[in-house]
């Protein structure tokens, strides 16, 4: 609001200066008009009286002429008329009231003079009178300027009141208009700028004015939109950078686990084969009770050998043979292959087909391993009587920031269960090696890690959505058929 007050003060001062100047000019002109009017009236009256006095003096005599002057003085109420002798010494009754006044013989003279004891000045006008003698005689008109001064004071008072009234009204009007058209818009601009500075990039101004302030509001809206877009880009870039860092950490962990797995596999593989062979020999030749124990040893050794083979597969994945294949057909094959395992747990596997093959680029054996891991996990998570669905189709998708790539149409394999779901705090860790939520003896924690690595090698990605108590959905995205 300070800008509006400054504007109102500046305009008010300018109006005051203009009105004061105008009032001063009007008063001066009024004063000049009054003075001119007084002088003109005195001249007309004086010349007329002087002419009459000259004729009477010449025709009748000086006493009669003096009587005419005195009679004129008796009739006038606003001025005094006297017969004066210009050569009379001071103090003489007929001496001029203005000492030493010089009056030419052919013209009147006006003098403004204030006598001692008078409060205001008076206008003295002398009109020469030519008579039959050489005496220097004149008619003196004395008119007080008190009325003129009173009129001027009244005029000044009225002008001051009018000027003050106009200045106050103009100031109030200017202040109101300044607040309406300048103060409030500027305050909104300041509040908007303060909010933007505090990080609120969703606010917008309503630029109703069609002036510079409206243009400034529109430019601030455009600036806010650009800042919001830059913030969104920065957040996306930050998210992508964080995801990339996390991906690098995961890749480093996988590489470390791969080296460890290769070493363990070499060191443990041969002793396991020996244990399995000797356990089988004992089972073949020993009594029934001993044979049963030997069979348990052999089974557990084979289980350890299977884990070792998984570690070797995780550490030494062979190069993928990526070619054009039917993703829907591969899903149907896996569903048929795992149907028996699912039936033992009371779970049904269904393969939803929308009709026709879904061509994609993948290695059948490696993708079968991925689908097997996902389907087995879904079967383990499903309660008795539930259904695990496999669905293959083509759909538009946007790769995650860590993966990169354009938005487009990708081949998608969905594995959906209606199990217990995955807790939100567990979901980010499901692809970590050796991380598992299964009971002891049901999993090693390598299945999803191997699946994640295979799909990455295929140039795809895996998305997971889960809700506790309602189930989980894994979506595997692959490059569609290259045309």
Secondary structure as UniProt FT lines:
FT   HELIX           2..59
FT   HELIX           62..75
FT   STRAND          80..85
FT   TURN            86..87
FT   TURN            90..91
FT   TURN            93..94
FT   TURN            99..100
FT   STRAND          109..113
FT   TURN            116..117
FT   STRAND          122..129
FT   STRAND          137..144
FT   HELIX           146..178
FT   HELIX           179..183
FT   HELIX           184..197
FT   TURN            198..199
FT   HELIX           212..285
FT   HELIX           288..315
FT   STRAND          323..326
FT   HELIX           327..337
FT   HELIX           339..344
FT   TURN            345..346
FT   STRAND          348..352
FT   STRAND          359..362
FT   HELIX           364..381
FT   TURN            384..385
FT   STRAND          387..397
FT   TURN            401..403
FT   STRAND          408..417
FT   HELIX           424..427
FT   TURN            428..431
FT   TURN            433..434
FT   TURN            440..441
FT   HELIX           447..457
FT   TURN            458..459
FT   STRAND          461..467
FT   TURN            468..470
FT   STRAND          471..478
//
